[in-house]
Amino acid sequence: MPLTKRPEQKITTSSPKKVVQKPEGDIKKEQLDYLKEHEQKVIDLVKAQNSKVESVQIDWDQTQWSDGGLTTPEYYMNVYGRINNIEESGWGVDIPINEDNTLNLDEMYIGSDIDIEGRILE
């Protein structure tokens, strides 16, 4: 007798393998390590914003992770730094985090304008 399936039936399968989620701290460390390996992409993005940017310094200690909030629930890694070795300068780059916890370097963008002593670099 052939088996038939009624349209409302759902077929599910189970796997003996368990999906193990890494601790958040381990995920963030992996993301930070990955970004450090690809820091030139961040440097190039910041330099491309203004011809007056001769050098870019990344302040790894200021790196943050955040979500976009209520209207944009995506998750981001926020990276900050200085330009031209000027202590009173700053910039911020936002890097989207994919659902699989990888960084989407192709979609990163300037999240905070480049400034020197609080004034936007023109």
MOPAC internal coordinates of N, CA, C and O (Angstrom, degrees):
PM7 1SCF
backbone

  N    0.0000 0     0.00 0     0.00 0    0    0    0
  C    1.4465 1     0.00 0     0.00 0    1    0    0
  C    1.5301 1   108.37 1     0.00 0    2    1    0
  O    1.2310 1   119.18 1   -56.25 1    3    2    1
  N    1.3374 1   119.17 1   123.75 1    3    2    1
  C    1.4663 1   121.40 1  -179.68 1    5    3    2
  C    1.5187 1   111.22 1   -72.15 1    6    5    3
  O    1.2310 1   121.00 1   -33.53 1    7    6    5
  N    1.3385 1   115.69 1   146.47 1    7    6    5
  C    1.4553 1   120.40 1   177.40 1    9    7    6
  C    1.5183 1   109.14 1   -82.92 1   10    9    7
  O    1.2310 1   120.69 1   -42.17 1   11   10    9
  N    1.2919 1   116.28 1   137.83 1   11   10    9
  C    1.4642 1   120.27 1   176.37 1   13   11   10
  C    1.5110 1   108.04 1  -121.66 1   14   13   11
  O    1.2310 1   121.79 1   -27.00 1   15   14   13
  N    1.2965 1   114.19 1   153.00 1   15   14   13
  C    1.4658 1   120.34 1  -178.18 1   17   15   14
  C    1.5067 1   107.57 1  -119.54 1   18   17   15
  O    1.2310 1   120.68 1   -54.23 1   19   18   17
  N    1.2984 1   116.30 1   125.77 1   19   18   17
  C    1.4541 1   119.50 1   175.45 1   21   19   18
  C    1.5229 1   108.78 1   -77.41 1   22   21   19
  O    1.2310 1   118.88 1   -32.89 1   23   22   21
  N    1.3268 1   119.74 1   147.11 1   23   22   21
  C    1.4567 1   122.67 1  -176.49 1   25   23   22
  C    1.5221 1   114.07 1   -56.43 1   26   25   23
  O    1.2310 1   119.55 1   148.12 1   27   26   25
  N    1.3229 1   118.46 1   -31.88 1   27   26   25
  C    1.4526 1   119.02 1  -176.70 1   29   27   26
  C    1.5304 1   113.56 1   -81.24 1   30   29   27
  O    1.2310 1   120.11 1   172.38 1   31   30   29
  N    1.3202 1   117.39 1    -7.62 1   31   30   29
  C    1.4458 1   120.08 1   179.21 1   33   31   30
  C    1.5224 1   110.28 1   -77.49 1   34   33   31
  O    1.2310 1   120.97 1   -34.96 1   35   34   33
  N    1.3130 1   115.74 1   145.04 1   35   34   33
  C    1.4476 1   121.66 1   175.93 1   37   35   34
  C    1.5206 1   108.58 1  -114.41 1   38   37   35
  O    1.2310 1   121.56 1   -41.71 1   39   38   37
  N    1.2982 1   114.61 1   138.29 1   39   38   37
  C    1.4531 1   119.25 1   178.54 1   41   39   38
  C    1.5200 1   107.18 1  -103.68 1   42   41   39
  O    1.2310 1   120.81 1   -53.01 1   43   42   41
  N    1.2902 1   116.05 1   126.99 1   43   42   41
  C    1.4628 1   120.02 1   178.80 1   45   43   42
  C    1.5128 1   108.80 1  -124.35 1   46   45   43
  O    1.2310 1   121.80 1   -28.28 1   47   46   45
  N    1.2866 1   114.16 1   151.72 1   47   46   45
  C    1.4599 1   119.02 1   176.18 1   49   47   46
  C    1.5116 1   108.01 1  -125.16 1   50   49   47
  O    1.2310 1   121.28 1   -26.57 1   51   50   49
  N    1.2773 1   115.15 1   153.43 1   51   50   49
  C    1.4537 1   119.18 1   176.45 1   53   51   50
  C    1.5162 1   108.07 1  -122.29 1   54   53   51
  O    1.2310 1   121.64 1   -28.10 1   55   54   53
  N    1.3041 1   114.47 1   151.90 1   55   54   53
  C    1.4508 1   120.64 1  -178.87 1   57   55   54
  C    1.5197 1   108.57 1  -121.06 1   58   57   55
  O    1.2310 1   120.52 1   -37.89 1   59   58   57
  N    1.3219 1   116.61 1   142.11 1   59   58   57
  C    1.4665 1   118.48 1   178.36 1   61   59   58
  C    1.5282 1   112.24 1   -71.82 1   62   61   59
  O    1.2310 1   120.20 1   165.15 1   63   62   61
  N    1.3488 1   117.23 1   -14.85 1   63   62   61
  C    1.4562 1   120.11 1   179.74 1   65   63   62
  C    1.5178 1   110.03 1   -80.18 1   66   65   63
  O    1.2310 1   121.25 1   -44.28 1   67   66   65
  N    1.3039 1   115.22 1   135.72 1   67   66   65
  C    1.4614 1   120.28 1   176.57 1   69   67   66
  C    1.5239 1   108.45 1   -98.16 1   70   69   67
  O    1.2310 1   121.33 1   -38.31 1   71   70   69
  N    1.3149 1   115.06 1   141.69 1   71   70   69
  C    1.4537 1   119.66 1   175.06 1   73   71   70
  C    1.5193 1   106.98 1   -84.60 1   74   73   71
  O    1.2310 1   121.03 1   -59.59 1   75   74   73
  N    1.3093 1   115.63 1   120.41 1   75   74   73
  C    1.4535 1   120.26 1  -178.52 1   77   75   74
  C    1.5235 1   108.00 1  -104.20 1   78   77   75
  O    1.2310 1   120.85 1   -59.58 1   79   78   77
  N    1.3035 1   115.97 1   120.42 1   79   78   77
  C    1.4585 1   121.65 1   178.50 1   81   79   78
  C    1.5165 1   108.48 1   -87.14 1   82   81   79
  O    1.2310 1   120.92 1   -47.58 1   83   82   81
  N    1.3349 1   115.84 1   132.42 1   83   82   81
  C    1.4585 1   120.45 1   178.50 1   85   83   82
  C    1.5141 1   109.56 1   -74.31 1   86   85   83
  O    1.2310 1   120.24 1   -27.49 1   87   86   85
  N    1.3192 1   117.15 1   152.51 1   87   86   85
  C    1.4665 1   119.75 1   174.68 1   89   87   86
  C    1.5366 1   109.65 1   -61.74 1   90   89   87
  O    1.2310 1   120.93 1   -32.04 1   91   90   89
  N    1.3206 1   115.82 1   147.96 1   91   90   89
  C    1.4552 1   121.36 1  -177.70 1   93   91   90
  C    1.5311 1   111.97 1   -56.00 1   94   93   91
  O    1.2310 1   120.50 1   140.22 1   95   94   93
  N    1.3102 1   116.65 1   -39.78 1   95   94   93
  C    1.4640 1   120.44 1   179.58 1   97   95   94
  C    1.5229 1   112.21 1   -61.06 1   98   97   95
  O    1.2310 1   120.27 1   141.63 1   99   98   97
  N    1.3281 1   117.10 1   -38.37 1   99   98   97
  C    1.4638 1   121.14 1   178.37 1  101   99   98
  C    1.5237 1   110.83 1   -67.69 1  102  101   99
  O    1.2310 1   120.64 1   139.54 1  103  102  101
  N    1.3258 1   116.38 1   -40.46 1  103  102  101
  C    1.4678 1   121.01 1   178.97 1  105  103  102
  C    1.5229 1   109.92 1   -62.80 1  106  105  103
  O    1.2310 1   120.32 1   133.84 1  107  106  105
  N    1.3220 1   117.00 1   -46.16 1  107  106  105
  C    1.4691 1   120.73 1  -179.55 1  109  107  106
  C    1.5281 1   111.16 1   -63.42 1  110  109  107
  O    1.2310 1   120.21 1   141.03 1  111  110  109
  N    1.3197 1   117.20 1   -38.97 1  111  110  109
  C    1.4653 1   120.46 1   178.45 1  113  111  110
  C    1.5186 1   110.09 1   -63.78 1  114  113  111
  O    1.2310 1   120.17 1   136.78 1  115  114  113
  N    1.3258 1   117.28 1   -43.22 1  115  114  113
  C    1.4623 1   120.89 1   178.62 1  117  115  114
  C    1.5316 1   110.39 1   -62.81 1  118  117  115
  O    1.2310 1   120.28 1   138.09 1  119  118  117
  N    1.3362 1   117.07 1   -41.91 1  119  118  117
  C    1.4611 1   120.39 1   178.97 1  121  119  118
  C    1.5253 1   110.75 1   -63.50 1  122  121  119
  O    1.2310 1   120.50 1   136.38 1  123  122  121
  N    1.3163 1   116.66 1   -43.62 1  123  122  121
  C    1.4595 1   120.92 1  -179.87 1  125  123  122
  C    1.5337 1   110.54 1   -65.11 1  126  125  123
  O    1.2310 1   120.20 1   136.34 1  127  126  125
  N    1.3178 1   117.22 1   -43.66 1  127  126  125
  C    1.4624 1   120.99 1   177.87 1  129  127  126
  C    1.5266 1   110.71 1   -60.81 1  130  129  127
  O    1.2310 1   120.68 1   137.52 1  131  130  129
  N    1.3278 1   116.31 1   -42.48 1  131  130  129
  C    1.4611 1   120.74 1   178.91 1  133  131  130
  C    1.5293 1   110.37 1   -62.31 1  134  133  131
  O    1.2310 1   120.39 1   135.17 1  135  134  133
  N    1.3177 1   116.85 1   -44.83 1  135  134  133
  C    1.4581 1   120.19 1  -179.01 1  137  135  134
  C    1.5267 1   110.86 1   -64.75 1  138  137  135
  O    1.2310 1   120.26 1   141.10 1  139  138  137
  N    1.3144 1   117.11 1   -38.90 1  139  138  137
  C    1.4708 1   119.78 1   177.74 1  141  139  138
  C    1.5314 1   110.98 1   -61.32 1  142  141  139
  O    1.2310 1   120.42 1   145.38 1  143  142  141
  N    1.3256 1   116.80 1   -34.62 1  143  142  141
  C    1.4676 1   120.58 1   176.79 1  145  143  142
  C    1.5316 1   111.33 1   -68.56 1  146  145  143
  O    1.2310 1   120.62 1   154.41 1  147  146  145
  N    1.3401 1   116.43 1   -25.59 1  147  146  145
  C    1.4644 1   122.19 1  -176.51 1  149  147  146
  C    1.5285 1   111.82 1  -116.67 1  150  149  147
  O    1.2310 1   120.32 1  -153.46 1  151  150  149
  N    1.3307 1   117.00 1    26.54 1  151  150  149
  C    1.4627 1   120.54 1  -175.63 1  153  151  150
  C    1.5256 1   112.98 1   -61.05 1  154  153  151
  O    1.2310 1   119.79 1   155.73 1  155  154  153
  N    1.3255 1   118.00 1   -24.27 1  155  154  153
  C    1.4602 1   120.46 1  -179.67 1  157  155  154
  C    1.5292 1   111.31 1   -60.68 1  158  157  155
  O    1.2310 1   120.34 1   149.24 1  159  158  157
  N    1.3304 1   116.95 1   -30.76 1  159  158  157
  C    1.4652 1   120.04 1   177.89 1  161  159  158
  C    1.5241 1   110.83 1   -65.36 1  162  161  159
  O    1.2310 1   120.22 1   141.42 1  163  162  161
  N    1.3159 1   117.18 1   -38.58 1  163  162  161
  C    1.4606 1   121.28 1   176.99 1  165  163  162
  C    1.5281 1   109.27 1   -67.32 1  166  165  163
  O    1.2310 1   120.62 1   133.82 1  167  166  165
  N    1.3211 1   116.43 1   -46.18 1  167  166  165
  C    1.4678 1   121.58 1   179.61 1  169  167  166
  C    1.5261 1   110.20 1   -58.13 1  170  169  167
  O    1.2310 1   120.42 1   133.98 1  171  170  169
  N    1.3298 1   116.79 1   -46.02 1  171  170  169
  C    1.4617 1   120.89 1  -179.75 1  173  171  170
  C    1.5280 1   111.55 1   -62.26 1  174  173  171
  O    1.2310 1   120.37 1   140.45 1  175  174  173
  N    1.3406 1   116.89 1   -39.55 1  175  174  173
  C    1.4682 1   120.23 1   178.99 1  177  175  174
  C    1.5209 1   110.64 1   -63.50 1  178  177  175
  O    1.2310 1   120.17 1   134.05 1  179  178  177
  N    1.3255 1   117.29 1   -45.95 1  179  178  177
  C    1.4647 1   120.82 1  -179.04 1  181  179  178
  C    1.5290 1   110.07 1   -65.02 1  182  181  179
  O    1.2310 1   120.18 1   135.37 1  183  182  181
  N    1.3239 1   117.26 1   -44.63 1  183  182  181
  C    1.4719 1   120.73 1   179.57 1  185  183  182
  C    1.5285 1   111.67 1   -61.40 1  186  185  183
  O    1.2310 1   120.28 1   145.23 1  187  186  185
  N    1.3018 1   117.07 1   -34.77 1  187  186  185
  C    1.4611 1   121.32 1  -177.74 1  189  187  186
  C    1.5305 1   112.66 1   -68.18 1  190  189  187
  O    1.2310 1   120.04 1   166.12 1  191  190  189
  N    1.3285 1   117.54 1   -13.88 1  191  190  189
  C    1.4611 1   120.73 1  -176.86 1  193  191  190
  C    1.5195 1   112.87 1   -76.58 1  194  193  191
  O    1.2310 1   120.28 1   153.32 1  195  194  193
  N    1.3406 1   117.06 1   -26.68 1  195  194  193
  C    1.4585 1   119.41 1  -175.09 1  197  195  194
  C    1.5285 1   109.09 1  -160.75 1  198  197  195
  O    1.2310 1   120.89 1   -46.05 1  199  198  197
  N    1.3273 1   115.90 1   133.95 1  199  198  197
  C    1.4718 1   120.13 1  -178.59 1  201  199  198
  C    1.5255 1   112.52 1   -67.60 1  202  201  199
  O    1.2310 1   119.74 1   165.91 1  203  202  201
  N    1.3387 1   118.11 1   -14.09 1  203  202  201
  C    1.4649 1   121.26 1   178.76 1  205  203  202
  C    1.5264 1   112.23 1   -78.97 1  206  205  203
  O    1.2310 1   120.48 1   169.96 1  207  206  205
  N    1.3182 1   116.68 1   -10.04 1  207  206  205
  C    1.4612 1   120.93 1   178.86 1  209  207  206
  C    1.5195 1   108.33 1   -81.72 1  210  209  207
  O    1.2310 1   121.30 1   -71.23 1  211  210  209
  N    1.3166 1   115.12 1   108.77 1  211  210  209
  C    1.4628 1   120.97 1  -179.66 1  213  211  210
  C    1.5178 1   111.79 1   -95.34 1  214  213  211
  O    1.2310 1   120.44 1   144.89 1  215  214  213
  N    1.3263 1   116.76 1   -35.11 1  215  214  213
  C    1.4627 1   120.70 1   178.49 1  217  215  214
  C    1.5166 1   108.92 1  -143.52 1  218  217  215
  O    1.2310 1   121.40 1   -24.51 1  219  218  217
  N    1.3177 1   114.92 1   155.49 1  219  218  217
  C    1.4644 1   121.98 1  -177.20 1  221  219  218
  C    1.5212 1   108.12 1  -128.45 1  222  221  219
  O    1.2310 1   120.69 1   -50.69 1  223  222  221
  N    1.3249 1   116.29 1   129.31 1  223  222  221
  C    1.4599 1   121.58 1   176.09 1  225  223  222
  C    1.5327 1   107.70 1  -114.64 1  226  225  223
  O    1.2310 1   120.66 1   -51.01 1  227  226  225
  N    1.3189 1   116.34 1   128.99 1  227  226  225
  C    1.4612 1   122.03 1   178.53 1  229  227  226
  C    1.5232 1   108.31 1   -98.18 1  230  229  227
  O    1.2310 1   120.77 1   -49.23 1  231  230  229
  N    1.3296 1   116.13 1   130.77 1  231  230  229
  C    1.4616 1   121.37 1   177.80 1  233  231  230
  C    1.5294 1   107.88 1   -98.63 1  234  233  231
  O    1.2310 1   120.95 1   -91.66 1  235  234  233
  N    1.3231 1   115.79 1    88.34 1  235  234  233
  C    1.4629 1   121.07 1  -175.20 1  237  235  234
  C    1.5303 1   112.36 1   -59.61 1  238  237  235
  O    1.2310 1   119.89 1   151.76 1  239  238  237
  N    1.3197 1   117.81 1   -28.24 1  239  238  237
  C    1.4675 1   120.65 1  -179.54 1  241  239  238
  C    1.5271 1   112.49 1   -69.13 1  242  241  239
  O    1.2310 1   120.15 1   162.44 1  243  242  241
  N    1.3205 1   117.31 1   -17.56 1  243  242  241
  C    1.4669 1   121.21 1  -179.33 1  245  243  242
  C    1.5318 1   112.73 1   -95.73 1  246  245  243
  O    1.2310 1   119.92 1  -177.82 1  247  246  245
  N    1.3259 1   117.75 1     2.18 1  247  246  245
  C    1.4637 1   121.48 1  -179.47 1  249  247  246
  C    1.5240 1   109.86 1   -60.59 1  250  249  247
  O    1.2310 1   121.17 1   -43.23 1  251  250  249
  N    1.3375 1   115.36 1   136.77 1  251  250  249
  C    1.4588 1   121.15 1  -179.08 1  253  251  250
  C    1.5197 1   109.67 1  -132.94 1  254  253  251
  O    1.2310 1   120.85 1   -18.99 1  255  254  253
  N    1.3167 1   115.98 1   161.01 1  255  254  253
  C    1.4516 1   122.49 1   174.00 1  257  255  254
  C    1.5178 1   106.39 1  -121.46 1  258  257  255
  O    1.2310 1   120.93 1   -43.25 1  259  258  257
  N    1.3301 1   115.83 1   136.75 1  259  258  257
  C    1.4627 1   118.95 1  -178.83 1  261  259  258
  C    1.5134 1   110.04 1  -151.66 1  262  261  259
  O    1.2310 1   121.71 1   -13.75 1  263  262  261
  N    1.3355 1   114.33 1   166.25 1  263  262  261
  C    1.4556 1   118.03 1   170.78 1  265  263  262
  C    1.5232 1   106.92 1  -106.91 1  266  265  263
  O    1.2310 1   121.36 1   -14.42 1  267  266  265
  N    1.3125 1   115.01 1   165.58 1  267  266  265
  C    1.4554 1   120.21 1  -175.87 1  269  267  266
  C    1.5124 1   113.18 1   -75.76 1  270  269  267
  O    1.2310 1   119.69 1   171.76 1  271  270  269
  N    1.3243 1   118.19 1    -8.24 1  271  270  269
  C    1.4492 1   120.45 1  -179.64 1  273  271  270
  C    1.5146 1   111.87 1    98.68 1  274  273  271
  O    1.2310 1   121.41 1    15.70 1  275  274  273
  N    1.2950 1   114.91 1  -164.30 1  275  274  273
  C    1.4626 1   121.53 1  -174.26 1  277  275  274
  C    1.5255 1   112.67 1   -66.15 1  278  277  275
  O    1.2310 1   120.03 1   139.20 1  279  278  277
  N    1.3200 1   117.54 1   -40.80 1  279  278  277
  C    1.4612 1   119.69 1  -175.29 1  281  279  278
  C    1.5224 1   113.69 1   -84.42 1  282  281  279
  O    1.2310 1   119.91 1   154.30 1  283  282  281
  N    1.3157 1   117.77 1   -25.70 1  283  282  281
  C    1.4632 1   121.59 1   177.22 1  285  283  282
  C    1.5268 1   108.16 1  -134.20 1  286  285  283
  O    1.2310 1   120.42 1   -87.21 1  287  286  285
  N    1.3240 1   116.80 1    92.79 1  287  286  285
  C    1.4677 1   120.21 1  -172.34 1  289  287  286
  C    1.5264 1   115.51 1   -78.70 1  290  289  287
  O    1.2310 1   119.66 1  -167.70 1  291  290  289
  N    1.3288 1   118.26 1    12.30 1  291  290  289
  C    1.4498 1   119.65 1   178.50 1  293  291  290
  C    1.5253 1   110.12 1   -67.16 1  294  293  291
  O    1.2310 1   121.35 1   -23.16 1  295  294  293
  N    1.3168 1   115.02 1   156.84 1  295  294  293
  C    1.4565 1   120.61 1   178.14 1  297  295  294
  C    1.5224 1   109.42 1  -102.26 1  298  297  295
  O    1.2310 1   120.93 1   -34.77 1  299  298  297
  N    1.3292 1   115.82 1   145.23 1  299  298  297
  C    1.4591 1   121.88 1  -175.98 1  301  299  298
  C    1.5140 1   111.24 1  -134.42 1  302  301  299
  O    1.2310 1   121.69 1   -27.09 1  303  302  301
  N    1.3230 1   114.37 1   152.91 1  303  302  301
  C    1.4547 1   122.14 1   166.43 1  305  303  302
  C    1.5280 1   103.99 1  -104.87 1  306  305  303
  O    1.2310 1   120.32 1   -52.51 1  307  306  305
  N    1.3179 1   117.00 1   127.49 1  307  306  305
  C    1.4552 1   122.08 1  -177.68 1  309  307  306
  C    1.5214 1   108.43 1  -108.50 1  310  309  307
  O    1.2310 1   120.70 1   -57.77 1  311  310  309
  N    1.3353 1   116.26 1   122.23 1  311  310  309
  C    1.4577 1   122.94 1  -176.36 1  313  311  310
  C    1.5213 1   107.93 1  -116.77 1  314  313  311
  O    1.2310 1   120.65 1   -41.11 1  315  314  313
  N    1.3270 1   116.36 1   138.89 1  315  314  313
  C    1.4649 1   121.29 1  -176.12 1  317  315  314
  C    1.5223 1   110.05 1  -130.30 1  318  317  315
  O    1.2310 1   121.53 1   -19.03 1  319  318  317
  N    1.3264 1   114.68 1   160.97 1  319  318  317
  C    1.4506 1   118.47 1   177.26 1  321  319  318
  C    1.5142 1   112.69 1  -176.18 1  322  321  319
  O    1.2310 1   121.95 1    16.99 1  323  322  321
  N    1.3348 1   113.88 1  -163.01 1  323  322  321
  C    1.4733 1   121.90 1  -177.41 1  325  323  322
  C    1.5250 1   108.77 1  -126.09 1  326  325  323
  O    1.2310 1   121.43 1    -7.65 1  327  326  325
  N    1.3349 1   114.86 1   172.35 1  327  326  325
  C    1.4585 1   119.96 1   174.79 1  329  327  326
  C    1.5175 1   109.36 1  -125.98 1  330  329  327
  O    1.2310 1   121.07 1   -26.02 1  331  330  329
  N    1.3267 1   115.56 1   153.98 1  331  330  329
  C    1.4594 1   123.34 1   172.46 1  333  331  330
  C    1.5331 1   113.59 1    49.08 1  334  333  331
  O    1.2310 1   120.73 1  -151.19 1  335  334  333
  N    1.3286 1   116.20 1    28.81 1  335  334  333
  C    1.4716 1   122.57 1  -179.80 1  337  335  334
  C    1.5254 1   113.16 1    56.69 1  338  337  335
  O    1.2310 1   120.40 1  -149.96 1  339  338  337
  N    1.3205 1   116.83 1    30.04 1  339  338  337
  C    1.4612 1   122.16 1   178.13 1  341  339  338
  C    1.5234 1   108.11 1   -94.78 1  342  341  339
  O    1.2310 1   120.54 1   -64.05 1  343  342  341
  N    1.3170 1   116.58 1   115.95 1  343  342  341
  C    1.4707 1   121.98 1  -176.46 1  345  343  342
  C    1.5247 1   112.33 1   -57.69 1  346  345  343
  O    1.2310 1   120.05 1   142.83 1  347  346  345
  N    1.3290 1   117.52 1   -37.17 1  347  346  345
  C    1.4696 1   121.56 1  -176.03 1  349  347  346
  C    1.5274 1   112.69 1   -90.07 1  350  349  347
  O    1.2310 1   119.92 1  -159.14 1  351  350  349
  N    1.3222 1   117.76 1    20.86 1  351  350  349
  C    1.4638 1   120.59 1   178.08 1  353  351  350
  C    1.5250 1   109.39 1  -104.88 1  354  353  351
  O    1.2310 1   121.17 1   -13.86 1  355  354  353
  N    1.3235 1   115.38 1   166.14 1  355  354  353
  C    1.4512 1   118.41 1   178.98 1  357  355  354
  C    1.5174 1   112.71 1  -165.80 1  358  357  355
  O    1.2310 1   121.33 1   -19.31 1  359  358  357
  N    1.3088 1   115.07 1   160.69 1  359  358  357
  C    1.4535 1   124.13 1   175.04 1  361  359  358
  C    1.5273 1   107.54 1  -161.05 1  362  361  359
  O    1.2310 1   120.91 1   -15.55 1  363  362  361
  N    1.3179 1   115.86 1   164.45 1  363  362  361
  C    1.4559 1   120.96 1   176.24 1  365  363  362
  C    1.5100 1   110.33 1  -141.97 1  366  365  363
  O    1.2310 1   120.57 1   -39.82 1  367  366  365
  N    1.3180 1   116.52 1   140.18 1  367  366  365
  C    1.4516 1   122.61 1   176.54 1  369  367  366
  C    1.5287 1   107.69 1  -122.85 1  370  369  367
  O    1.2310 1   120.93 1   -46.56 1  371  370  369
  N    1.3244 1   115.82 1   133.44 1  371  370  369
  C    1.4609 1   121.81 1   177.02 1  373  371  370
  C    1.5235 1   108.63 1  -105.40 1  374  373  371
  O    1.2310 1   121.06 1   -50.04 1  375  374  373
  N    1.3223 1   115.57 1   129.96 1  375  374  373
  C    1.4597 1   121.60 1  -178.06 1  377  375  374
  C    1.5302 1   108.22 1  -119.96 1  378  377  375
  O    1.2310 1   119.95 1   -63.92 1  379  378  377
  N    1.3368 1   117.71 1   116.08 1  379  378  377
  C    1.4679 1   119.60 1   178.64 1  381  379  378
  C    1.5314 1   111.13 1   -63.25 1  382  381  379
  O    1.2310 1   121.47 1   -33.31 1  383  382  381
  N    1.3290 1   114.79 1   146.69 1  383  382  381
  C    1.4573 1   121.75 1   176.45 1  385  383  382
  C    1.5248 1   107.63 1  -109.41 1  386  385  383
  O    1.2310 1   121.05 1   -55.18 1  387  386  385
  N    1.3317 1   115.59 1   124.82 1  387  386  385
  C    1.4596 1   121.30 1  -179.95 1  389  387  386
  C    1.5262 1   110.70 1   -70.26 1  390  389  387
  O    1.2310 1   121.07 1   -13.49 1  391  390  389
  N    1.3355 1   115.57 1   166.51 1  391  390  389
  C    1.4682 1   120.36 1   179.80 1  393  391  390
  C    1.5186 1   112.85 1   -60.53 1  394  393  391
  O    1.2310 1   120.28 1   153.26 1  395  394  393
  N    1.3303 1   117.07 1   -26.74 1  395  394  393
  C    1.4606 1   120.22 1   179.55 1  397  395  394
  C    1.5401 1   111.74 1   -89.74 1  398  397  395
  O    1.2310 1   120.63 1  -165.39 1  399  398  397
  N    1.3320 1   116.40 1    14.61 1  399  398  397
  C    1.4685 1   124.72 1   177.10 1  401  399  398
  C    1.5248 1   114.34 1    72.18 1  402  401  399
  O    1.2310 1   119.77 1  -167.44 1  403  402  401
  N    1.3306 1   118.05 1    12.56 1  403  402  401
  C    1.4575 1   120.24 1   174.16 1  405  403  402
  C    1.5199 1   109.04 1   -88.27 1  406  405  403
  O    1.2310 1   120.76 1   -23.17 1  407  406  405
  N    1.3362 1   116.15 1   156.83 1  407  406  405
  C    1.4603 1   120.91 1   179.14 1  409  407  406
  C    1.5209 1   109.48 1   -85.85 1  410  409  407
  O    1.2310 1   120.91 1   -39.90 1  411  410  409
  N    1.3183 1   115.86 1   140.10 1  411  410  409
  C    1.4554 1   121.57 1   178.21 1  413  411  410
  C    1.5254 1   108.32 1  -101.25 1  414  413  411
  O    1.2310 1   120.59 1   -98.03 1  415  414  413
  N    1.3289 1   116.47 1    81.97 1  415  414  413
  C    1.4584 1   121.52 1  -176.50 1  417  415  414
  C    1.5241 1   112.30 1   -66.68 1  418  417  415
  O    1.2310 1   120.01 1   158.07 1  419  418  417
  N    1.3248 1   117.58 1   -21.93 1  419  418  417
  C    1.4646 1   120.44 1   179.30 1  421  419  418
  C    1.5274 1   112.09 1   -72.78 1  422  421  419
  O    1.2310 1   119.99 1   161.83 1  423  422  421
  N    1.3180 1   117.62 1   -18.17 1  423  422  421
  C    1.4667 1   121.56 1  -177.64 1  425  423  422
  C    1.5334 1   112.89 1  -110.37 1  426  425  423
  O    1.2310 1   119.56 1  -171.44 1  427  426  425
  N    1.3350 1   118.44 1     8.56 1  427  426  425
  C    1.4636 1   119.66 1  -178.67 1  429  427  426
  C    1.5272 1   109.66 1   -68.77 1  430  429  427
  O    1.2310 1   121.14 1   -25.16 1  431  430  429
  N    1.3097 1   115.43 1   154.84 1  431  430  429
  C    1.4610 1   120.53 1  -177.41 1  433  431  430
  C    1.5239 1   110.08 1  -152.08 1  434  433  431
  O    1.2310 1   121.15 1   -17.63 1  435  434  433
  N    1.3377 1   115.40 1   162.37 1  435  434  433
  C    1.4622 1   121.10 1   176.99 1  437  435  434
  C    1.5235 1   107.81 1   -70.65 1  438  437  435
  O    1.2310 1   120.70 1   -61.69 1  439  438  437
  N    1.3209 1   116.27 1   118.31 1  439  438  437
  C    1.4544 1   121.37 1   179.74 1  441  439  438
  C    1.5198 1   111.89 1   -96.93 1  442  441  439
  O    1.2310 1   120.46 1   154.11 1  443  442  441
  N    1.3328 1   116.73 1   -25.89 1  443  442  441
  C    1.4638 1   122.88 1   176.45 1  445  443  442
  C    1.5181 1   107.35 1  -131.89 1  446  445  443
  O    1.2310 1   121.02 1   -54.12 1  447  446  445
  N    1.3248 1   115.65 1   125.88 1  447  446  445
  C    1.4616 1   120.27 1  -178.65 1  449  447  446
  C    1.5211 1   111.55 1   -57.65 1  450  449  447
  O    1.2310 1   121.21 1   -26.03 1  451  450  449
  N    1.3202 1   115.29 1   153.97 1  451  450  449
  C    1.4601 1   121.23 1   175.37 1  453  451  450
  C    1.5250 1   107.62 1   -71.52 1  454  453  451
  O    1.2310 1   120.69 1   -51.55 1  455  454  453
  N    1.3297 1   116.28 1   128.45 1  455  454  453
  C    1.4614 1   119.09 1   178.95 1  457  455  454
  C    1.5191 1   110.77 1  -137.46 1  458  457  455
  O    1.2310 1   121.71 1   -22.53 1  459  458  457
  N    1.3076 1   114.32 1   157.47 1  459  458  457
  C    1.4733 1   122.38 1   173.45 1  461  459  458
  C    1.5177 1   106.13 1  -128.91 1  462  461  459
  O    1.2310 1   121.08 1   -57.52 1  463  462  461
  N    1.3270 1   115.55 1   122.48 1  463  462  461
  C    1.4612 1   122.95 1  -176.48 1  465  463  462
  C    1.5200 1   112.40 1    50.83 1  466  465  463
  O    1.2310 1   120.97 1  -139.70 1  467  466  465
  N    1.3251 1   115.74 1    40.30 1  467  466  465
  C    1.4530 1   121.47 1   175.88 1  469  467  466
  C    1.5288 1   115.22 1    83.31 1  470  469  467
  O    1.2310 1   119.96 1   176.08 1  471  470  469
  N    1.3143 1   117.68 1    -3.92 1  471  470  469
  C    1.4692 1   121.50 1  -179.73 1  473  471  470
  C    1.5164 1   109.12 1  -105.37 1  474  473  471
  O    1.2310 1   120.80 1   -48.41 1  475  474  473
  N    1.3259 1   116.07 1   131.59 1  475  474  473
  C    1.4516 1   120.97 1  -179.11 1  477  475  474
  C    1.5227 1   110.21 1   -61.90 1  478  477  475
  O    1.2310 1   121.03 1   -46.93 1  479  478  477
  N    1.3150 1   115.63 1   133.07 1  479  478  477
  C    1.4683 1   121.33 1   179.14 1  481  479  478
  C    1.5221 1   109.13 1   -70.35 1  482  481  479
  O    1.2310 1   121.23 1   -55.80 1  483  482  481
  N    1.3301 1   115.25 1   124.20 1  483  482  481
  C    1.4658 1   119.76 1  -179.15 1  485  483  482
  C    1.5013 1   110.95 1  -110.49 1  486  485  483
  O    1.2310 1   120.10 1   180.00 1  487  486  485

